[in-house]
Amino acid sequence: MKLLVRILITSALVLLISRFMKGVHVDNFVTALIVAVVLGLLNIFIKPILVILTLPVTVLTLGLFLLAINALIILLCDVIVGGFNVDTFWTALLFSVILSISQSIMYKILGHEN
């Protein structure tokens, strides 16, 4: 149940952010739902591999390179999901930061913290 609520929150946030942010396009709520699921799967399976492979760069940049990894995950989701489009790397970077912050706020409000 907790996972379903998290997916629905992420879907709503993806759709909401895309409405206000230029450069991010989501066709409809079903597409946002698919984006939420794909982002979750990419964060589970691909992101840890990228973090390990780029560990020296991440340490050198004091962790700031993790933002670039998040943007790459968003761009990979763009390639996988039809109906979801992010124009540039910088848009993906900003989108990932806004999505992460808004997810944290929503999970805190609804009591679904880690």
Summary of the structure (lengths in Angstrom):
residues: 114
radius of gyration: 13.9
end to end distance: 14.2
largest distance: 39.9
contacts: 326
relative contact order: 0.18
helix: 76%
strand: 5%
